[in-house]
Amino acid sequence: LAALADAVQEEGLNNINVTQTGCIGLCQYEPIVEVMGGKEKVTYVKMTPEKAMEVFRLHLKGGQVVTKYTLAAEKSSKK
């Protein structure tokens, strides 16, 4: 949370809000980052500050979903 909030503030990206929420029922995948906007919500799971910075650069700034960190990718890797 702090890594994303700091990056958004440092870049002056006023169109991005970073907020903390309560449990969304996916405790085994925490920490979770949800990106809302665009075509659909993207849920990133098992985040670290380093992964969050990659999501920040590629998705929030570049518009490219970082598929390898998404909930869908995590679920398909367990099959």
PETAZI-V59732 format. One record per residue. RES is the residue in one small letter. SS is DSSP state (H for helix, E for strand, C for the rest). BURIAL is b if it has 24 or more other ideal C-beta (glycine too) atoms within 12 Angstrom, else e. D_FIRST is the distance of its C-alpha to the first C-alpha in whole Angstrom. Layout:
# PETAZI-V59732
res=[RES;RES]
ss=[SS;SS]
burial=[BURIAL;BURIAL]
d_first=[D_FIRST;D_FIRST]
This chain:
# PETAZI-V59732
res=[l;a;a;l;a;d;a;v;q;e;e;g;l;n;n;i;n;v;t;q;t;g;c;i;g;l;c;q;y;e;p;i;v;e;v;m;g;g;k;e;k;v;t;y;v;k;m;t;p;e;k;a;m;e;v;f;r;l;h;l;k;g;g;q;v;v;t;k;y;t;l;a;a;e;k;s;s;k;k]
ss=[C;H;H;H;H;H;H;H;H;H;H;C;C;C;C;C;C;C;C;C;C;C;C;C;C;C;H;H;H;C;C;C;E;E;E;C;C;C;C;C;C;E;E;E;C;C;C;C;H;H;H;H;H;H;H;H;H;H;H;H;H;C;C;C;C;C;H;H;H;E;H;H;H;H;H;H;H;C;C]
burial=[e;e;b;b;e;e;b;b;e;e;e;e;e;e;e;e;e;b;e;e;e;e;e;e;e;e;e;e;b;e;b;b;b;b;b;e;e;e;e;e;e;b;b;b;b;b;b;e;e;e;b;b;b;b;b;b;e;e;b;b;e;e;e;e;b;b;e;e;b;b;b;e;e;e;e;e;e;e;e]
d_first=[0;4;6;5;6;8;10;11;12;14;16;16;16;17;17;13;11;7;8;7;10;13;14;16;18;17;16;18;15;12;9;9;8;11;13;15;18;21;23;21;18;16;14;13;13;12;10;9;8;12;12;8;11;14;12;12;15;17;16;14;17;19;20;20;18;17;20;19;16;17;18;21;21;20;23;26;25;26;29]
